[in-house]
Amino acid sequence: MDWINRVILYIALPLAANIGLAGAGMADISGLEALRQGEMRKLVVHAEPKPVSGAAFWDEDGRELTLEGFRGRHLLLNFWATWCAPCREEMPALDALQREFGGERFQVVTVATGRHRPAAIRRFFESVGVTALPRYRDDGQALAREMGVFGLPVSVIVDAGGQEVARLQGGADWSSPGARAIVRALVEPY
């Protein structure tokens, strides 16, 4: 399998070098389409960036947040629920992605959609071994509705300028070489 990772890296690095930033922190996403492979083929890259919702969601201490507060970073915004089997499967991969790329330029933002008590979210994360992800919730589903989330899980890539640039419906292995190449292409040229 190591040779596959080298081939992917060999192909992805020149593509990543050609993906730059345009305007005020908005990624040139034209090269993302070529990086879609494996489960990442489900990723729909938008021809034009789309606005994101301004609806509030909450952290585990009850503090109100909006996506605007994350502007300046690329986000992998993941909508999930404690009862969702595919969410349970993909959450450790999202955790690994956050540990590898999380920082000033990139963050995985996980938002439990629907009524979830903070203690239930904490137990869910503990049961799947997640340690690096935030525990945010969208109790009234306003954020999910405004973002057009009708099933779970849904992952949305938001550029540093606060625009949705891609979306994946359903679960995925976000620690796969294809997913990592996509995140690397967004983050490293930044």
Buried (B, 14 or more C-beta within 10 A) or exposed (E): EEEEEEEBBEBBBEBBEEBEBEEEBBBBBBBBEBBBBEBBEBBEBBEEBBEBBEBBBBEBEEEEBBBEEBBEBBBBBBBBBBEBEBBBBBBBBBBBBBEBBBEEBBBBBBBBBBEBEBEBBEEBBEEBEBEBBBBBBBBBBBBBBBBEBEEBBBBBBBBBBBBBBBBBBEBBBBBBBBBBBBBBBBBBBB
